[in-house]
Amino acid sequence: MEDRKAVVINNPGTDPHCKECGITEDGDCKYSSEVIAPIISEGDPIGAVILASKDPDIKMGEMELKLAETAAGFLAKQMEQ
């Protein structure tokens, strides 16, 4: 959210955006793939839309990224009204 950019994380253990998010007690990441899109209202990040999968066969791509960005944009416009 600090960078105000949407990210796709398909390798959570090695991705720099994934700092101890969703890590279980045994040290493994809880999710195998994630998309995070910040909700920006009046120039300030106020939240995020997150799509996550626990299935190791699922990899997030461009479609999931656009879906999260669209949802975040819609929520941001609703908050501005």
Contacts in CASP RR format, 6 or more apart in sequence:
PFRMAT RR
TARGET T0000
AUTHOR 0000-0000-0000
METHOD contacts of the structure
MODEL  1
MEDRKAVVINNPGTDPHCKECGITEDGDCKYSSEVIAPIISEGDPIGAVI
LASKDPDIKMGEMELKLAETAAGFLAKQMEQ
1 36 0 8 1.000
1 38 0 8 1.000
1 45 0 8 1.000
1 47 0 8 1.000
1 48 0 8 1.000
2 45 0 8 1.000
4 38 0 8 1.000
4 40 0 8 1.000
4 45 0 8 1.000
5 38 0 8 1.000
6 35 0 8 1.000
6 36 0 8 1.000
6 37 0 8 1.000
6 38 0 8 1.000
6 65 0 8 1.000
6 68 0 8 1.000
6 69 0 8 1.000
6 72 0 8 1.000
7 17 0 8 1.000
7 35 0 8 1.000
7 36 0 8 1.000
8 33 0 8 1.000
8 34 0 8 1.000
8 35 0 8 1.000
8 60 0 8 1.000
8 61 0 8 1.000
8 64 0 8 1.000
8 65 0 8 1.000
9 15 0 8 1.000
9 17 0 8 1.000
9 18 0 8 1.000
9 33 0 8 1.000
9 34 0 8 1.000
9 35 0 8 1.000
9 36 0 8 1.000
9 60 0 8 1.000
10 32 0 8 1.000
10 33 0 8 1.000
10 59 0 8 1.000
10 60 0 8 1.000
10 61 0 8 1.000
12 18 0 8 1.000
12 21 0 8 1.000
12 29 0 8 1.000
12 31 0 8 1.000
12 32 0 8 1.000
12 33 0 8 1.000
12 34 0 8 1.000
13 29 0 8 1.000
17 36 0 8 1.000
18 29 0 8 1.000
18 34 0 8 1.000
21 29 0 8 1.000
22 29 0 8 1.000
22 30 0 8 1.000
22 31 0 8 1.000
23 29 0 8 1.000
23 30 0 8 1.000
24 30 0 8 1.000
30 54 0 8 1.000
31 52 0 8 1.000
31 53 0 8 1.000
31 54 0 8 1.000
32 53 0 8 1.000
32 54 0 8 1.000
32 55 0 8 1.000
32 56 0 8 1.000
32 58 0 8 1.000
33 52 0 8 1.000
33 53 0 8 1.000
33 58 0 8 1.000
33 59 0 8 1.000
33 60 0 8 1.000
34 50 0 8 1.000
34 51 0 8 1.000
34 52 0 8 1.000
34 53 0 8 1.000
34 60 0 8 1.000
35 50 0 8 1.000
35 51 0 8 1.000
35 52 0 8 1.000
35 60 0 8 1.000
35 61 0 8 1.000
35 64 0 8 1.000
35 65 0 8 1.000
35 67 0 8 1.000
35 68 0 8 1.000
36 48 0 8 1.000
36 49 0 8 1.000
36 50 0 8 1.000
36 68 0 8 1.000
37 48 0 8 1.000
37 49 0 8 1.000
37 50 0 8 1.000
37 65 0 8 1.000
37 68 0 8 1.000
37 69 0 8 1.000
37 71 0 8 1.000
37 72 0 8 1.000
38 45 0 8 1.000
38 47 0 8 1.000
38 48 0 8 1.000
38 72 0 8 1.000
39 45 0 8 1.000
39 46 0 8 1.000
39 47 0 8 1.000
39 48 0 8 1.000
39 49 0 8 1.000
39 72 0 8 1.000
39 73 0 8 1.000
39 75 0 8 1.000
39 76 0 8 1.000
39 79 0 8 1.000
40 46 0 8 1.000
40 72 0 8 1.000
40 73 0 8 1.000
40 76 0 8 1.000
41 76 0 8 1.000
41 79 0 8 1.000
41 80 0 8 1.000
42 80 0 8 1.000
46 76 0 8 1.000
46 79 0 8 1.000
48 72 0 8 1.000
49 68 0 8 1.000
49 69 0 8 1.000
49 71 0 8 1.000
49 72 0 8 1.000
49 75 0 8 1.000
50 68 0 8 1.000
51 60 0 8 1.000
51 64 0 8 1.000
51 67 0 8 1.000
51 68 0 8 1.000
53 60 0 8 1.000
END
